[in-house]
Amino acid sequence: MWTLPTAVEPSSFWQTRKENDLFLLQKSKENEAASTVLKSVWATIQNVFDTKQPPYRIVLRNTNGGIEGSGQMIAVAETLREIEADWAWIEETLMAEMKELEDKNDKAAYSLTKFTSLVHSQEKDSDEKSADVKFRAAARSWRQLFRMPDSERLVSFYSCSYHRKLMNQGWLYVSPSYCCFYSFVLGTETKVVIELKDIEELCKEKSKRGMVSDSIRIVTKNKTEHFFSNLFQRDETFELLEYLTNVALQKLLKATSTDPAPGLSLKSQESQAELLTSPAAILGLTRGNDTRPLKELFELQRRNAKFQWLFNLPTSESIVEDITAICSISGTNTNFHGKLYLSDTFLCFLSTAKYQCQLALPFFAIMRVERINSQTSTVAITARHQLKLLFQFVGDRPLADKFCLSLKDRLQAHVAAMKRLKAFLATCPSEDLLAGRDVQVAGLGVKYGYVDSKKAVEKSKLRYWISYFREFGRNLTLVRLPTFIKLVRIGLPNSLRGEMWELCSGALYKRFLNDGYYEKLHADHAGMVSLSTEEIEKDLNRSLPEYSGYQTAEGINALRRVLYAYSYHEPEIGYCQAMNIVVSVLLIYLTEEQAFWILTILCDRMLPGYYTINMVGAVIDNHVFETLVGKFMPILGNHFKKYEIQLSVACLPWFLSLYINSLPLPYGLRIMDCFFMEGAKVLFQVGLAILKINGDAILKVKDDGELMNILKSYFGKLGELLQSDNQNARPTTKFNQLMITAYREFQNVTNDMIVDLRKTHQLKVIQGMDLYAKRSVVRNLNFSSKFTKDQLLFVCDQFYAMQFYGGKTHQPTTAAGGQKKTNDRLDLAQFKGFLAKVAVWANLDTDQYDQLARNGGEVADKAVVGSELIDRLFHRIFDTNNDGLVDLQDIVKGLALLIHTDMPGRLGVFFRAHDSDGDGILTKDETIQVSEALLFLTRRLDGDKHLGAISAFMSRAITGVDGGTGTAAGDTVVSSPTFAFTERDLVDHVASDEFLSDFFGDAFAASFVLADTNTGVQQKNLAPPIKEISESLWSGGLKWATGRIAGGAGAAGAGAVKRTATSSAASAASGAVAASAAGAAGASGVADGRSGPTSEGGSSPDALRLMEASDDDADEDVESSTLMEEGTCRLSASF
């Protein structure tokens, strides 16, 4: 693997294997250290400094006369074969390109440029593209330690401690799908792998002693707790984990959804899998040519998201420049200190003091910009509607110059958009009102009347608004000041309500930037029928039926078109009940297109997850509301818990319909006015105020029904005047009391608090929904055999986990040429991953890692002998319809055949898996494959009893059939001139062997583990035994002492005796280790298939024993060991 050139210094821990004038191929000496103590110490040092690297590297020599062995590392690899392939390319291609260059410095410079270009020209994203040397080294360590796939990218890494029984200091690695920890301290290795999709609780904590806030606690869905401390960047780490975890869980919800996307056409063959994206894609981390680290991109994305939320801008907007500035509005004497932002389309200003001044000015609404004072860096901006603004930059002059230059470029880029502005402004009622005209473009209210229309009140409100528009701009140029907030809170006039909703929500900007999109949706999807359109038709006549506009075809058609358009726009959501209620109110004050864009803002940003199939957002907000009740009104909260009163009965309808269905419509509209201006916090503030005002009565209720009766009675009296003992007090209605209580008593409920609480509850809610969805899938299975519910849930969980990580499967075609839906099915590669999770013998990764460790990376990975059994099981047992895919029902049926049948039944499955032509007879090659499969299944068993049993089985199978004994047919023995091994033969041969009979009787079924026993923590004690440490210290001290003593025959003799004794002890210890290694090598050698019967027909277990190897050829024997085709060839040749 090529890397960006990285400076390295000469080290005694690297051994040069190959070299030429420019390059060195080196291997790490870590695995060759003679002393286990030295290995342990060296691994500890690597852990502390996070310097664990792949065992092979190529270094470009330093040609400038530096220290011998120093240079630039340009390639690393895990195996010798990989690094030799890179070396061959250097010698055959690169050196040939540099033939004409004579000077070594020129060759070195050319090589550096070449390798840098190679890394950056890779099509796929790679951690090696990072310019940060430490990050590249950490990424290599992480990938080597945890064997991460190439598709998984490292986002960041942090030094921290992990608390188990003892505290382990190490490194925390964070990627889009995993949180990993590694520690190696004096022989104790700790590995922790946490799947982000399994996290149920994530919170900040103090240290175990409670003195320092430097810790993070993670609880997974199987209730395993992980505690990380000594995080010096705790907040940054937490925000990163929180964000990535939420993204992973959102993808989990999509992956476990068994229903088709409701907005897709019923006739379409489009797969829902096309709608699923990887965590990296959801994060926006599919970056193209962007070589910045993922962490930096994440920080940038988070900053842009906050910017978009502050100013209600489209999600495409990103910050280009920002600068501290003082804003003043022409005609006023007030100055506002704050921050001035420049994005792709907008010039935005936010005052430092809260709610004092806020502005989002599109570039296409700016008429003139001039720099009036170069010394103080003051810019005058004239916008449409004769709005004049002055911005005085605070800061360095170069920063101000850069900001002005970027502003100039953006203005020039938006000149063409100004041409569409006049027609767009004609759709804004504020233009008509200031021109003294009747409103030209509006909703159904203009024709069918408004819900609460009092001309005197309307006229008074309009007078204030017209005055504000003339002084501080309108629609696209409006500046939000404290007066604006007051005018909205007292209630919007009917003729302006739609425009203000559109402006405050940000839908006004989206409508301008997506001109013609609404009509195009209808044109492109004309006549399309989906699950959503069918549901919409059912609810059309239930939408605000008391309003006269919806008693006509015009109103119903408008409602239908808006709801249809949204289902086309967002097919994953399609349509959800309560959408029709909200849209029916919007259409009274807005046109179809305006209502459509507000609906997209509601579903995407203001109320995320509310209007979905599972309504996850509303469920989360219900938990948030219960938390707020417990915090601000603990007595009420305890009362609800005591009598098990479900607040969701009340608050879910409030939030889903924005109080429209619960309160009289005029009061619901007032709440909507505040909601669009101030966000979701208003819904919670009003809900808390309702409970507080009715608190005394609520404390007397004991069930949900009594609570609903009290609230219903209260809502019916909101228009009544309050009785006051103070005769001079101004009369007010109960609704005004409600709003005053909401803003005064619960002013501490902020949008930031709501967001934080949503994040807190989101993990548990989504995990609960995921579990509920999987339980539904399990309940709908047609066949469940003898599996328990917990076992089926585990199987279901692993099934969808393979889809989560496996990405898109191939799309097989039907006979008619259409594509099959594969969102709930696994292909062969995913099936292998699934089986490895539920069966010990199916995990091939362990074999590959063991092979690399045994051979020191000298041999590339090869297939394990007999592993083809998994492929055969997939194609001939699990894939019942032979389409290359299996669903959950196929999985359950296949596992039942392997686990819940008796020995003959399992052997029948085993036989059919190897009977390629299905004729009921195995050929000699297929019978040999059976023996290889038996070796594969038993390769991890202790001892060598299984080897003798398999050898005897093969001897009987081959000689019994090929030797002319024939096969039984009833009571007659028929001679078999050709090789024919039947299922009955297999059952008889296995039954005649005690080991194989026991294995297929109970042991094979027990090899399946259908329960979540994985805690994510692996801890190994690799420290050498005390005896070895003592001997190592003694021999080292003895050598030092004998070197210091010179002369004296007696002393020399004594030293000789000591050395002889020590040497004998060391030899004895070495012999014991060698014997142990030989035993292990023998077991693995047989599994590799390197040994077979010594003679044709030999049935003795001795035939499978390894030959004793001398010390001289032991290394060669280990290097040649493999779990591959060599074994297959030798088994076949022996027969």
N, C-alpha and C positions, 0 to 999 in steps of 0.2 A: 504494500500500500504506500503510494507516494505521499509525502508530507511536505508542507512548506519548510524550506531550509531553516534548521534550528541549530544554533551554535552548541557544540558539545566540547568538553574537555577530555583529555586522555584519562583513562581509569583502569585500575588493575582488575576491575570486575567485568571487563569485556575482553574477549579473546578473539583475535583476528583469524578468520578461517580462509579468506581469499583477499587478494589485494592486487592492484596495478598502480600505475603512476599517479592516478587521480583518486581512486576510490578504495575503500576498505569495507569488506563484508565481515561483520562481527557477530559473535554469539555471547549472550550473558553467561557468566560463570556461576550464577546463583544456584542452578540445579546441579552443578558439578562440585559444589563445596564439599570437602571431605568431612567436615565436622557439622553435625546437626546443630550444635550450639551456635556455630557461625551462621548457619542458615537462619536460625531463629532470630539472632541479633540483627542480621542484615534485613530480614523481612520487617522487623520492628522499625528500623530506620526508614525503610521505604514507606511504611504506613504513616509515620509521623510527618514526613515531608511529601507524601502523596507522589512518589516517584516510581511506582511499580510500572514497568514498561514491558512491551512484547520482547521475547527472548532474542530476536534477530533484528539487525539494523544495517543500513548501508550509510557510510559517512564519506562525504566529499572532503578530501584532504585540504588542509590549510596550505596554500601555495605562497603565502607571504612571509615565510620564514618563522612561523610561530612554533609553539611547542609541538614536538613530534606526537602524532595521534590526535591532535585537535582538528576541528573542522566543522562542517555543517551536516547534520543528519538529514538525509533526504528520502529515506524509506524505512519502514518497519514491517515486521510480519510475525505471525504466531508460529509458522511452520517453516522448515528448511526449504520445502518445495516452493512455497510462495516467494521467499526472499531470493531463491536461485532464479526464479522466473524474472524478477526485477533485475537481477545481476546480468542475466543473459541479454535482456533488452539494452542495458547500458553498453555491454561489450559489442553487441551486434548492430545496434542502431545509433546510439548516441556517439560512441567513439568513431563510428564511420562518418557521422556528420561533422566531426571536429578534425578530420584528417588534415585539412588545409591550414588549420591553426597550429602554429609552431610554439607560441609562448604558452606556458602552463597557466599563467594568470588569465590570459584570454580564454583558454579552455574552461577554467573554473568559473569565470564570469558568465560564459555561454551556458554552462551547465546549471548554474543558479537560476538564470532566466528561464531555462527550459523546464526545470522542475516546478518553479512557481507557476508557469503557464499550464503545466499538466494538471496541477491541483485545481486551479481556478476554472479550467475548461471542462471539468467533470460535469456531466448533465445532472446527476443527482446531488442533493445537498450532502455535505460532509462536514464533520467537526474539524477536519483538517484544513478547511478553508479559513478558519478563524485566524486572525492576526495575533492573538494572545497565545504566547508560548505556553504559559501555565495551563491555560484552558485546553490546549491541544493535548498536553501531557495527561491532564486529568481525564479527558475523554478516552484516551487510550487505556488508562488504568481501569476506568469504569467498564469499558467494553470488554476488556480482557477478564476482569474479575467476575462479571455477571453474565457474560456471553450474550450480550444484547444483539438483536437483529440490526442489520444495516439501516432499516427504516426508522429505528428509534434514535432520536437525537438528544444529546445532553443539553440541558438548558442552563444549569448552573451547579456549582458545588460549594460546600461550606465545611469548615472544620467544626466538629462538635463532639459531644459524648453521648453514648447510648447506655441507658440504664436497664440492665437485666437483673441478675443477682448482684453483680458488681458493675462499676462504671467503666466503660470501654471508650477510650479516646480514639477517634478516627475521622472519617470523612463521610459527609452526606451528599449524595448525588441526586439531582432532580431532573427528570425528563418528562415529556408530555404524558406518559402512561405509568411511570414508576417513580417511587421514592426508595432509594437504595442507601444502605450504610455499610461501610467496611472498616474493620479494625483488626490489627494484628499486633499484639503486645506480648513479647517474650513467650511465643509458642501457642498462644490462644488466639485463634482466628474466629472472628464474628462477622457473619454476613446477614443482612436484613434486606428483604425485598418486599415492599408494600405496593400492591396494585392500587393506583389512585381510584379506580372504579369501586374498590371495596371499602373505602374509607367512609365511616359512619359518623365520626366525630373528630373535629380538628379545632384545637383551641390553644391559646397562649397560656402558659403557666409560669409560676415562679419555680426556682430551683427546688430540689428535694428538701433543702434546709429552709426554704421559704425566705431567703434573704435577697436574691437577685432575680429580676424578671428576664431570664435568658433562656426559657425552655418552651418547648412545643410538645403537646400530647396528642397522639393519634390513636383512635380506636377504630378497628375494622369491624365489619359486619359479623364476624365470628367471635366478637368481643375480646379479641387480642389487643392489649394495650402496649403502645410503644412510647417511650419517653426520651426525648432528645434535649440535652442541656448544653451549657457552655457555648451557646450560639451568640457570637458577638454581633451578628447581623440578624437578630431574631425577627424583627418586624419585616425586613425584606424577604427573608426565607418564608415566613408565614404567608405574606401576601402572594408570593409566587405559588406556594403549595395550594393555597385557597383557590386561586384563579384556575390553576391547572386541574384541580380536583373537580371543581364545578363544571368545567368543560368536559371532563371525562364522564361525569355522571349524566350530563345532558346527552352525550352520545350513547350512554348505556340505556337511557330511556328509549331512544330511537331503535337501538339494536334489539331490545326485548319486545318491541311492539309487534304483535302478531297480526294486527289488522292492517289491511292495505291503506295507503294514504287516501283519506276520504275525498280529497279534491281531484284525484286522478280519474280520467275517463274510465268508465266500466268496460269499454271496448279496447282500451289501450293495452298493449303488452309490455308497457314500461315497467321495469322492476322497481320496487321500493328501495332495493339496495342502492340504486343510483342516487337516492336522496340522502344516503348516509355518508358521512365524511369522517376522516380520521381526526384525532385530536389536533394534530398539527395543522390540518386544513381549517378546522373550526377556529383555531387560534390565529389564522392568517399567517402561518409559518411556512407555507409553501412559497418560497421566496424568489424563485427564479434566479436572477443574477445578483441578488442582494446577499453580500457575504458577511453582513453583520451577525454577531452571535445572537442566538435565540433569546437570551436574557435581555439584550438591548432592544430587540424587536418587541419583546413582551412589555418592557417598561414604556416604550414608545406607544404601543397600542393602548396600554392602560391610561397613559396621559391623554391620548386622543379621545378615549371613551369618556373620560371625565370632562374634557372640553366640550364634546358633543352634548353631554347631559346638561352642563351648565347653561348652554345657549340654545338648547333644543334644535340642534343642527342635524342634517342627514349623516348617516354613518360613514359616508365617503369622505367627510371632512377631516383633515389632519392639520396640526399646527405647523406652520412654516417658520414663523418668527414670533417672538414675543418681547416686550420691552415695558419697563415701568414708565408710566406717563401720568400727566395731569390733564383731565378733560374739563372743558368749559363750553357751555352752550351759548351761542350768540343771543343777546337780549336778556341774559340772566347774569347775576353776580356771583353765582355759586360755582366753585371749583371742586372737582372730585378726583381724589388720588386713587390710582388703581393700576391695573394691568391691561395693556393693549396687545391683542393677539391678531396675527395675520394667518389665515388658513387658505385653502385652495380657492374658496369662493367668497369668504366673508372677512370683514374687518370688525373685530369684536372688542368691546371694552367692558370691564367689570370693576366696580369700585371696591376698595379695600373694606370700607364700612358696608355692612350687610344691608341689602335692599335699597341702597341710596341711588345707584345708577347702573343700568345695564343696557347694552346696545349690541345688536347683531345687524350689521349693515352690509348688504350684498354689494359686490363691486359694480354690478350692472345698475345699481341705483345711485352711484356716485357720479356727479356731473363735473366736478372740478376739484383739483388738489394743487395747492401751492405751498411752498416752503417760505414762510414770511420772515423768519428770523434764523439765519444760519448760525448765529452765535449761541442762542438758547435752544436751537433745534426744535422750532415750533412749526407745526403743519396745520394749515387751514383746509378743511374739507367742506365742500358744498354738495349736499345731496339733493335728491328730488324733493319736492314740496317746500323748497326754499329753506331747508334745515342747514344751519351753519354750525360746524363744530371746530374747536381748536384743541389740538393735542400738543402738549409740551413734553418732550421726551426727557426722562431723568436717567442719566447714565453717561457712559463714554460716548464721545463723538463718533468713533468708528462704528459702534453698535447702532447708533441712530442712522448713520449713512447706509448701513447694510439694510436696515428696516425699510428706509425710503426707497432704496433700489428694488427690493422685493415687491413693495407696494406698487411701484411703477410697472413692473413686469406683469403683475396680476391684473392691473387695470387694463393694460393693452390686450390681454388675453380675453377679456370679457366685453370688448366693444361690440361684437356681433350680437351678444345677448340683449343689449340695450334696445335693439330693434323690436323685440317681442314685448317690451315692457308696457307700452301703451295699451295694447290689447289686453294684457293681463290685468292691469290696474282697473280696467273697465268692469271686472268681475268683483271688485271690492266695494261694498256699500258705503264705506267712508268717503270715497271720491264723490259719490252721488250726493251725500248729505252736505258736504262742504260746497258743492256746486249749486245747492238748493233744489236738486231734482229728486223725484221719487226714486226709490231703489229699483234698479233695473234687473239685477241678477240676484236671486235669493231662493229660499226653499219653499216648501209647501205653505208656510205660514202667510206669505203675501196673498195667496189666493184663498186659503181656507181658514185663515185667522190664527192668531197666536193663543196659547193656553191662558196666559194671564196678561191681558192687555188693558191697562188703565192709561188713557191718553194723557192725563195731567202728569202722572208720574213719569210716563215715557218722555214727554216733552221736557220736563225738568232735567232728567238724566242726560238727554241728548245735548242740551245746552252746555252742560259741563264737559261732555266729551268733545264737542266741536271746538270749544275753547282750547282744550288740551291738544287736539290734533294740529291746530294752527301754530301752536307755540313749540311743540316737541315732536312733530312728525306724525305719520300715520302709516298703517300697514307695513310695508317693507322698511320704512325709515323710522319707525316709532322708537323713542327712547323711553325706557321704563324707569320711572322715578317713584318715590313714595306716594305721590298723588295718584298715579296709575293703579297701584295696589289698592288704595282706598276706594277708587271708583269701581273696581271689579268686585270688591267684597260687598258693597252695598247693593249689588245686582246690576247686571248689564241690561241696557235697553234692547228690546226684541229685534230691532232693525240692525243692531251691531253685534248681537250675540254670536252669530255664526262666524263673522270675521275675527272676533276676538278669540274664540275657541281655536280657530285655524292658526292665528298668529301665535298665541301662547303655547300651543302644542308643537309648533314647528312645521305643521302640515302645509302652511303657506309656501314655505321654501321648497318642499318636496314637489308640490304641484307645479311650481314654475320650472324647476329643473327637469321635470319629467313630462313635459308638454306632449299631449297626445297619447300617453301610455294607457289611460283608462279606456279610451275608445278602441285602442288596438287590442286590448285584452278581450273585449267582446267580439271584435272581428275575427281574431285568431281562434276563438273557442266557441264560435257560434254553433248552436245545436248540440253541444257536448253534454252528456248526461253522466253524473257521478253520484256517489253516495251522498255527497254534500248537497247537490242540487235537489235530490229527493227529499232530504231533511228540511231544506229551505222551504220547499213547496208546502210541507206540512205546517210550518210555523208562520207563514205569511199573514194569515187571517187572525192570528193570535197576537199580533204586534200592535199594541196601543189601539185596540178596536174602538175605543170611545172617541177617538179623534176623527173628525169628519173627513179629513184627507185620506184616511185609510179605509174609508167606506166607498171609495171610488177606485176605478181601474188605474187611474193616473198615479195615485199614491202607492198602490200595491206593486205596480210595475217598477216604479222608482226604487222601492225597497228590494224587490227581486234583483234588479240589475246591480245594485251595490253589493249585495250579499253574494251573488254569482261571481262578480268581478274579484272579490277577495278570495273566494275559493279557487279561482283560476290563478290568482297571484301567489297564493301560499297553499299549495295542494296538501302539504303535510298537516296543516291545521284544518283547512277546508272551511267547515262551519261548526259552530258550537252554540248551543242554546244560550240565550241572554244576549248574543250578538244582535238578534233581531230587535230586542227592546232598545238597546243603545242606538242602533242605526235609525230606528223609527223616530227617535227624538232628534237625532242629528238632522234628518231630512226636513224637519219643520223649519230649520234655520239655515240650511245649507243646500247647495246643489248636489247632484249625485256624485260628481267628481270630487267636490270638496269633502263630502261625507266619507268617500272611499279613502282618501288620504289620511283623514283623522283616524279612521278605523285601523289603518296600518300602523300609525303611531301608537295607538292604544295597545295593540297586540304585541308590538315589537319592543317598546321602550317603557311606556307608562305603567302597563299592567302585564308584564311578561309572564307567559304561561297560564294566564287566566282562561283564555278562550281556546283550549286545546281539548283533545279527547279525554285526557286524565285530569284536566284542570289543576295541574300541579302548582301553578302560581297562586291560585286561590286557596289551595290547601295549606301552602306555606304561610300565606298571609293570615290564615286562621290561627296558626300556631303563634305567629308574631303578635296578633291581637290578644291572644290569651296571655302571652308574656307581658304585654303592656298593662293589661288589667291587673295582673299580679304585682306589677311594679308600682303602679300609681294608685291602685285601690286594693290593697292586700286583703282587706276584710271581705270585699266582694269576691275576690279570687278564691279565698278559702271556702266561702259559702258555695261557690259553684263546684268545687272539688268535693266538698262534704256530701252534697246531694247528687253528685255526678250529673250536673246540668251541662249539656253540650252547647257551648257558645256558638258553634258552627251553625246551629239551627237558625240563629238570628243573623250572624255577621256575614255568612257566605252569600245570602241573597242581597244584603246591603252592598257588598263589594262588587259582585258580578254585574249588578244592574246600575251601579253608581247611585244607589238609593232611589232610583226612579220607581221601582216596583213597590217600595216600602212606604215612602213618604208621598203626600199629595204632590202632583207634578210641579206646581210652581215652586215648591220648596226644594224638590229634587234638582230643578234647574239652577237654583242659587248655589247648591253644593257643587254642581258641575262647573259653574263659573269659577269657583275657587280652585277646584281640582285641576282644571286645565292650566291655571296660572301657577299654582304652587306645587302640584304633583301629588303623589299617592299619600303623603302624610295627612292630607285633609280628610281622607276616608277614615283613617284611624282616629284623628282628633275628634271628628264628629261622633264616631262610634263610642269612644270613651265618654264624651259629654252626655250622650243619651243614657248610658249606664249610671253616670254620676247623678244626673238630675233625678232619675228614678230609683236611686240606690235604696232608699228606705223601703219602698214597696218590693223591690227585688229580693231584699233580705228575708222576706216572708214567704217567697215561693220555694217549692220543693221539687218541681219537675219542669221539663221543657215547656209543656203546654201552658202552665201558669205564667211562665216568663213571656211567652209570645202574646198572651192576652194582655198583659200589662203594657208591653211595647206597642201593640196595635191600638190600644186605647189612647196612649200618649200621642201617637202619630196623628190620630184623628182630631186632636185638639191643638195642633201646632199654630193654628190661626187665631186662637183665643188670646185676649189680653191678660197679662199677668196682674194679679191683685197686689197692690203695694200699699204699705202703711204710710208712706211718704206722699202726701197730697201734691207736693211740688214736683215730684218725679215725673219724667216724661213717660207716657204710656208706651209699653212695648209688648210685642207678641211673644208667645212661647218659643217660636222659631228663632227670633232674634236672641232670646236668652240662650238657646242652644248654641248658636254661633259664637256668642260672646264667651260662653263657658269653654267651647272648643279652643278658641284662640288664647284665652287668658289662663285657664287652668292647665292646659296641656301644650303650652308653647314650647316646652322642652322636647316634645316629640318632633324630631326633624327628619328630613329625608335621609340624611346620613345614618341616623339611628335605625330607620326602617331598613335600609340596605344592609347594615351590619347584622340585624336580627334575621333578615331573610337568609343571609349566608349561613348563620348559625343553625337555622332549622332546615335549610335546604337539603343537607346531606342525609339526615335521618328520614326526611319525607320521601326523597327519591329512592333511597334504599328500601323503604317500606313499600313504595309503589312497584319497585322492581320485583320484590318478593311476592306481592299480590298478583302481579302479571304472570309470574312463573307458576304460582299455585293454580291460576286459571288454566294455564297451558297443561299442567299435569292433570287437572280434573277432566279436561277434554280429551285425554288419551283414550283410544278405543280398547287398548290392551296394556295392562300394567304388570302382568305376571304375578310373582310373589314379592315384588319390591315393596318396601314400606314407603310412606309418603315422604319421609326425610331422604331416603335413598333416591327417589324420583326427583325430588327438588335438587339434590346435588347433581344428578345427571343433567337435569335441565339447566342448572347454573353453568356447568362446564360446557354444555352445548352452546349456549349463547356467548360464553367467554371466548370460544373459538371464533365466533362471528365478529366479536368486538375487536379482536386483535388480527383476525385473518384477512380483513379488508374484503374487497369484492371478489366473489367467486366468478368463474367463467359462466357465460350465459348459454346453456345448451338450447338448441332449437327444437321446436316441436315438429311433428310431421307436416303441419301446415306451414312451416317456415317461421312461425312466431317464436318469441322468446319466452321461456318458462321463468316464473318468478322464483328467485333463489334466496330471498331474504331470510327464509327460515330453514335453509338446508346447508349441508356441509359437503365440500368436495373432498378428494382423497387427502390432500395436504392438511386440511383442517381436521379431518377424521383422525389422522395420525396424532395430531396434537391432542385431540380429545382423549383418545385411547391411552396416551401416555399419562394423562391425569388420573385415570381410573384403574389402570393395571400396571403393576410394578414392572413386569417384563416388557412392556411396550415402550418404556422410556429409553430411546436410543441416544439421547444427548449424553447421558451418563457414560455410555460405552465409548462415545467419541472423545469425551474429556479424559477418561481413563487411558485410552489409547495414546493420546497426545502426551499425557503425563508419563506413561510408561516408556515411551520412545523419545521423550525430550523434544517433541516437535519435529523429529527427523522424518516421520512418515505422514503424508497427507491423509485426511479422513477418507475412509472407505466404508462401504455398507457392511453391516454386521451379518455374518452368515446366518441364514434362516430368517432374517428380518422381512423377507418377502412374504412371510406368513400374514403380516398386517395387510398388505395389498390384496392377498387372496381372500382374506376375511371380508374386506370392504367390497370387492367386486362380486363374490360368490355367495356371501351370507347376508351382509347388511344391505347392499344395494339391490333390493328385490325387483325393481323395474328396469335395471340396467341402463340408467341414464347418467351415471357418473356422479350422482348426488344422493345424500341420505337425509331424511328429516328425523325429528325426535322420535316419532313412532317407530321408524326403522331401527334407530339406535336401541330403543327399549326391547324390541323383539329380538334383535341380535344378541344383546347382553343376556336376555332370558335364556336363549339357547346355550350360551356358554356357561351360565352360572346355575340355573335352576333345573337343568335336566340331570339324569343319572349318568353314570360313566359311559354306557353304550350311546346315549344321546350325544354327549360331548364328543365322543370319538366319531360319531356320524357327521357332526359338524366339521370336525377336523378332516375327515375323509373327503367330504364334498368340497372343502376349500382347496384340496390338492387335485381333485378330479377335474382337469381342465376341459375335457370334452363331455363330461357328464354321462359317460357310458357305464358307470358303476365299477370300473376296473382301473387300477393305477398301473402305469408303466414302471419300468425299473428306475428311470430318472425321477419320476414322481415319487416313488417310494424312497429314494435317496433324499429327496426334498423333505419328505416327512421326517426322516431322521435329523436333518438339519434344523427343521422347525422344533423338534424335541430338544436339541441342543440349545436353541435360542430361548425356549421357554424356561429351561432349567439352568441357564448359564450363571445365575447369581446364587445358586444354592451352595451351602457349605459342604465341604467334603467332596469325595469323588464317587460316591455310590451311584449317583445318577449317570456318570460316565460309563460305568460297567453295564448298567441296565440298558442304556441306549445302544452300546456295542452289541450286547446280546440280542437285543431286538432286531438290529440290522442283520446280524448273522442268521437269525431264524427266518427273517423275512426274505432274504435273498436266497439262502440255501433251500428253504422250505418250498419256495415257489419255483425257483429256477432249477432246482435239483431234481425235479420230476416227481415230487411227492403229490403234486396236484392240489386241487381245491375240493372241498366237500360240497356235494350236491345231494341233499337228503342223506341217505345211508350209503350212497355209492361214491367211491373215490375215482375221480376222472383224471386221467393223465393230462398234463398241460404242457404241450411242446413249446409254447410261448409263455413269456413272463406275464402273469395276471394276478394282481394283488387286490382282493376285494375288501369291502367294509367288514365282512365277517372275519376275514383274516386279521385285520387290524385289531378288532375287538378281542379275538382269541389270543393274539400275541401279547397284547397289553395285559389282559387278565392273567396270563401265565407268569407275569413278572410282578413280584411283590411291590417293588418301588413304583413302577409305572402305574400299577393298579391303584396304589394309594394316592399317587399324584393326581390322576384323572378322577379319582373318587372324591377327594376333599381339597387337596392342596391347590389345585388349579382354580377352583371357585374362590378359595380364600385369597388368591393373588389379586382379586379385584377389591379395591377399597372405595366404597361408595359413601364416603363421609368426609367432611371438611376437617382434616387433621393438620392442615398446614398453618403454622403460626407466622410464617414468613421469616423465621429466625433460624439460622444454622450456626452452630457453635462447635468448633473442633479444637481439641487440645493437641497441638502438634509439638509440644515441648518434649525434648529428649528425656529419657529416664534418668533418675538421679545417678545410677551407676555409670552411665555414659558421660554425664557431666563431670563426675569425679575422676574418671579415667582420663578424660580430655585435659582437665586441669593438672592432674598428676603428671601425665606425659609431657605437657608443655613446660611445667615447672622443672621436671627432671632434665629436659634438654637444656634449659637455661642454666641449671646448676652444673651439669657436666661440662658445659662450655666454659664456665668460669673457673673450674678446677683444672689446673695444668700441672702435671708432675705427681709423683707419689704413686708407686705401683700398688700399694695397699688401697689407696683411695680409688685408683683406677679400677682395681679388681672389684672393690665393693660396688663401684658404679656399674661395672659390667654385670655383676649379679643382679643388681636392681633392674638394669635394662632388660636382662634375660627374663626375669620374672614378669616384668611389665609387658614385654613382647609376647610371652606365653598367654598372659591374661587377655591381651588384645586379640591374639590369634583365635583364642577360644570364643571370645565375644563375636569376632568377625565370622567365625564358622557358623555360629548360631544364627546370625543375621542372614548369612548366605543360604542356610538351609531353609529358613522361613521364606526368603525371596523365591527360592527354587520351587517351593510348594505353591506359592501364589502364581508364579509364572506358569507352572504346570497346569493349574486350573484354567487360566486364561488361554494357554496354548491350545487346550482341547476345544474350548469355546471358539477359538479362532479357526478350528478345523485343520490344524497342522498335523494332528496325529490320527491314525486309523488302525484297523486290525493289521497285524504283522503278516498275516497270510490269508489267502482267500478262504472264507468260511470260518476263520478263527473267531471263537466266541469268548475267549477269556478276557476278564477285565484288564489283565496285564497288557493286552494289545493296545490299550488306550493310555498307558502310562508314558510319561515323557522320558526320553533317554537322558541319562545323566550327562550334563555338559561340563567340560573342564573349565577352569578359570580363564584360560586363554580365549576360548570362543564363547564365553557367557554373554559378553556385550553384543557379539554378532547375532546370537540367538534371540536376544531381546529385541534388537533392531528389526529382525525379520518377522517378529510376531505380528499378526494382523487378524482382524475379524472379517476376512473377505473371501474373494473368489479363490484364493490359493487353497483354502480349506475345502471348498466345493470341489475343486479339481482333484485334490488328493483323495477325497472320499470316493469320487466317481472312479478314479483310476484303480483304487483298491478292489473294486468289484468288476 
